[in-house]
Amino acid sequence: AMVEACLAGGDLSGGLAVFRDAREQLAASPRAATIFAACVKACVQGKHGQLAIDLYSETKDHFVCGKVTFNTLIDILVRQGDMVRAGALFRDMALKNVTPDLITYSTLIKGHCARGDLEQGLQLLGLMHRRGIKPDAVLFNSILDGCAHKQMRTLTEQVLRDMEAADIAPSNFTISILIKLYGRCGDLDAAFQVVETYPEKYGFQLNAQVFTCLMSACMANGAMGKAIEVYEGMASWGCAPDARTYQTLLGGCVRAGDVRNIARALEDV
């Protein structure tokens, strides 16, 4: 009760001090995990994530915290870029018979992909499948983005097939990832193909981000004319250019020395 009273009064350091002092007594209390969760929540709200991690390290042998608290702690470490300690917490869950869920796996996989460690991310994805946990669209897109950044075309396309096989529809974000990949690989035909295929197949309307990515891919491959065609064709798709579209168009025209289209783009803005 003293811990919770301190936290309710905004005294984070006092609450944590009381919790530390009473940790052995709390070990026998059925409310230990709940009180610890309140401490972790207060640390996160106060933007003191490291305090929550330190408190866990000091007290983890005295009680078993819940799944939500584990996920919160893992998220703190992933945001810090400390995937080693995040992985250690994941193993702690298994040792304490706390079953990871989609949030647990998604947080870890996104962290590995963001740092270019696709192997670890894909291993965790495989473990998810074996445990019967179905990835969601956000997780698939994170993996696709990681593969695309490394220009791993074959693997990206395999993950896309897995995504569709799992009955998860690609989105505008997915299409943007694929366009960037194909642009980096110099395959504009493939980039245009996904634009022409997936919206009709899955019933969604392309947004400005997709068209801007397609324009950028064309420009990066020396196809300024195609980039202009993409810009001109946005209206027929029922999509209005946004600020990033105009910025991309103007930048490409300036680099290409295309005075006529610079003037036109400025008029459109």
C-alpha positions in Angstrom: 0.0 0.0 0.0 2.9 2.4 0.8 4.4 1.8 -2.7 1.1 2.5 -4.4 0.5 5.6 -2.2 3.9 7.0 -3.2 3.3 6.4 -6.9 -0.2 7.9 -6.7 1.4 11.0 -5.1 3.9 11.3 -7.9 6.8 10.2 -5.7 8.5 7.7 -8.1 11.8 7.5 -6.3 10.1 7.0 -2.9 7.8 4.3 -4.3 10.7 2.4 -5.8 12.7 2.7 -2.6 9.9 1.2 -0.6 9.5 -1.6 -3.1 13.2 -2.4 -2.9 13.1 -2.4 0.9 10.0 -4.7 1.0 10.9 -7.0 -1.9 11.5 -10.1 0.3 8.2 -9.6 2.2 6.5 -8.9 -1.1 7.7 -12.3 -2.5 5.1 -14.0 -0.3 2.3 -11.6 -1.4 -0.1 -12.5 -4.2 0.0 -8.8 -5.1 3.7 -8.6 -5.7 3.4 -8.8 -9.5 0.6 -6.1 -9.5 2.7 -3.7 -7.4 5.7 -4.3 -9.5 3.6 -3.6 -12.6 2.5 -0.3 -11.1 6.2 0.6 -10.5 7.1 -0.2 -14.1 4.1 1.8 -15.5 5.1 4.8 -13.4 8.7 4.6 -14.7 7.5 4.4 -18.3 5.1 7.3 -17.8 7.9 9.4 -16.3 10.2 8.4 -19.2 12.5 6.6 -16.8 12.5 3.2 -18.6 16.0 2.4 -17.3 14.8 2.6 -13.7 12.2 -0.1 -14.5 14.9 -2.3 -16.0 17.2 -1.8 -13.0 14.3 -2.6 -10.6 13.5 -5.8 -12.5 17.2 -6.9 -12.4 17.2 -6.3 -8.6 14.0 -8.0 -7.8 13.3 -10.7 -10.5 14.2 -13.6 -8.2 11.6 -12.7 -5.6 8.4 -13.1 -7.7 7.1 -13.7 -11.2 5.8 -10.6 -13.1 3.0 -10.9 -15.6 3.1 -11.0 -19.4 2.1 -7.4 -19.9 4.9 -6.3 -17.7 7.4 -8.5 -19.5 6.3 -7.0 -22.8 6.7 -3.5 -21.4 10.2 -4.2 -20.2 11.2 -5.8 -23.5 9.8 -2.8 -25.4 12.0 -0.5 -23.2 15.1 -2.5 -24.1 14.3 -2.7 -27.8 13.8 1.1 -27.9 17.2 1.4 -26.3 18.7 -0.8 -29.0 19.7 -3.4 -26.4 18.6 -6.6 -28.1 20.9 -8.7 -26.0 19.1 -7.9 -22.8 15.8 -8.0 -24.6 16.5 -11.5 -25.6 17.5 -12.4 -22.0 14.1 -11.1 -20.8 12.5 -13.3 -23.4 14.3 -16.3 -22.1 13.3 -15.3 -18.5 9.7 -15.5 -19.6 10.2 -19.2 -20.6 12.1 -20.0 -17.4 9.2 -18.5 -15.3 6.5 -20.2 -17.5 5.1 -16.9 -18.8 3.9 -17.6 -22.4 5.0 -15.0 -25.0 2.2 -13.6 -27.2 2.1 -11.7 -30.5 3.1 -8.5 -28.8 6.2 -10.1 -27.4 7.3 -11.6 -30.7 6.4 -8.5 -32.7 8.5 -6.2 -30.5 11.5 -8.4 -30.6 11.3 -9.1 -34.4 10.8 -5.4 -35.2 13.8 -4.6 -33.0 16.0 -7.2 -34.8 14.8 -6.1 -38.3 15.4 -2.4 -37.5 19.0 -3.2 -36.7 19.5 -5.3 -39.8 19.6 -8.7 -37.9 17.2 -10.5 -40.2 18.4 -13.9 -39.2 17.3 -13.5 -35.6 14.0 -11.9 -36.7 13.2 -14.8 -39.0 14.2 -17.3 -36.4 11.7 -15.8 -34.0 9.1 -15.7 -36.8 9.6 -19.4 -37.3 9.2 -20.0 -33.5 5.9 -18.0 -33.6 4.6 -20.3 -36.4 5.6 -23.4 -34.4 3.7 -22.1 -31.4 0.6 -21.3 -33.4 0.8 -17.5 -33.1 -0.3 -15.8 -36.3 1.7 -12.7 -37.4 -0.2 -9.6 -38.2 0.2 -7.1 -41.1 2.4 -4.8 -39.1 4.8 -7.6 -38.3 5.0 -8.9 -41.8 5.6 -5.3 -43.1 8.5 -4.9 -40.6 10.1 -8.1 -41.9 9.5 -7.1 -45.5 11.1 -3.7 -44.8 14.1 -5.3 -43.2 14.6 -7.7 -46.2 14.1 -4.8 -48.7 16.7 -2.6 -47.0 19.2 -5.4 -47.5 18.0 -5.8 -51.1 17.2 -9.4 -50.5 14.7 -9.7 -53.3 14.1 -13.5 -53.2 13.6 -13.5 -49.4 11.3 -10.4 -49.6 9.1 -12.1 -52.2 9.0 -15.3 -50.1 7.8 -13.3 -47.1 5.2 -11.6 -49.3 3.9 -15.0 -50.4 3.8 -16.1 -46.7 1.9 -13.0 -45.9 -0.7 -13.7 -48.6 -0.9 -17.4 -47.6 -1.7 -16.2 -44.1 -4.7 -14.3 -45.5 -3.2 -11.0 -44.6 -3.7 -8.4 -47.4 -0.8 -6.2 -48.5 -1.4 -2.5 -47.9 -0.1 0.8 -49.3 2.8 0.5 -46.9 3.6 -3.0 -48.3 3.5 -1.7 -51.8 5.8 1.2 -50.9 8.3 -1.3 -49.5 8.2 -3.4 -52.6 8.6 -0.3 -54.9 11.7 0.7 -52.9 13.2 -2.8 -53.2 12.6 -3.1 -57.0 13.9 0.5 -57.5 17.1 -0.4 -55.7 17.3 -3.6 -57.8 16.9 -1.5 -61.0 13.7 -3.4 -61.9 11.1 -0.7 -62.7 8.9 -3.2 -64.5 8.4 -5.1 -61.3 7.7 -1.9 -59.4 5.0 -0.9 -61.8 3.6 -4.4 -61.8 2.9 -4.4 -58.0 1.2 -1.0 -58.4 -1.1 -2.4 -61.1 -1.8 -5.7 -59.5 -2.3 -5.4 -55.7 -4.8 -2.6 -55.4 -7.2 -4.4 -57.7 -6.5 -7.8 -56.2 -7.1 -6.7 -52.6 -9.5 -3.8 -53.1 -7.7 -0.7 -51.8 -6.9 2.7 -53.3 -3.3 3.8 -53.7 -2.2 6.7 -51.7 0.3 9.5 -52.4 3.1 7.7 -50.6 3.0 4.9 -53.1 3.1 7.2 -56.1 5.9 9.3 -54.5 7.9 6.1 -54.0 7.3 5.1 -57.6 8.5 8.5 -58.8 11.6 8.2 -56.7 12.4 4.8 -58.1 12.0 6.1 -61.6 14.3 9.0 -60.9 16.9 6.9 -59.2 17.0 4.7 -62.4 17.3 7.6 -64.8 13.8 7.4 -66.0 12.6 11.0 -65.4 10.0 10.7 -68.2 8.4 7.8 -66.4 8.4 9.7 -63.1 6.5 12.6 -64.8 4.0 10.0 -66.2 3.4 8.7 -62.7 2.8 12.2 -61.4 0.4 13.0 -64.3 -1.4 9.7 -63.8 -2.2 10.2 -60.1 -5.5 12.0 -60.9 -6.7 9.1 -62.9 -6.2 6.9 -59.8 -8.2 9.4 -57.7 -5.1 10.4 -55.7 -4.0 14.0 -54.9 -0.3 14.8 -54.6 0.9 15.7 -51.2 3.8 17.9 -50.1 6.3 15.1 -50.3 5.2 14.3 -53.9 5.9 17.9 -54.9 9.2 17.9 -53.1 10.2 14.7 -54.8 9.1 16.0 -58.2 10.9 19.3 -57.9 14.1 17.7 -56.6 14.1 15.3 -59.6 13.4 18.1 -62.1 16.2 20.2 -60.7 18.7 17.4 -60.8 17.7 16.6 -64.4 17.7 20.3 -65.4 14.1 20.0 -66.6 13.1 23.7 -66.5 9.7 23.2 -68.1 8.5 20.6 -65.5 10.1 22.7 -62.7 7.8 25.6 -63.7 4.8 23.3 -64.1 5.3 21.7 -60.7 5.6 25.1 -59.1 2.3 26.1 -60.7 0.6 23.0 -59.4 1.8 23.6 -55.9 
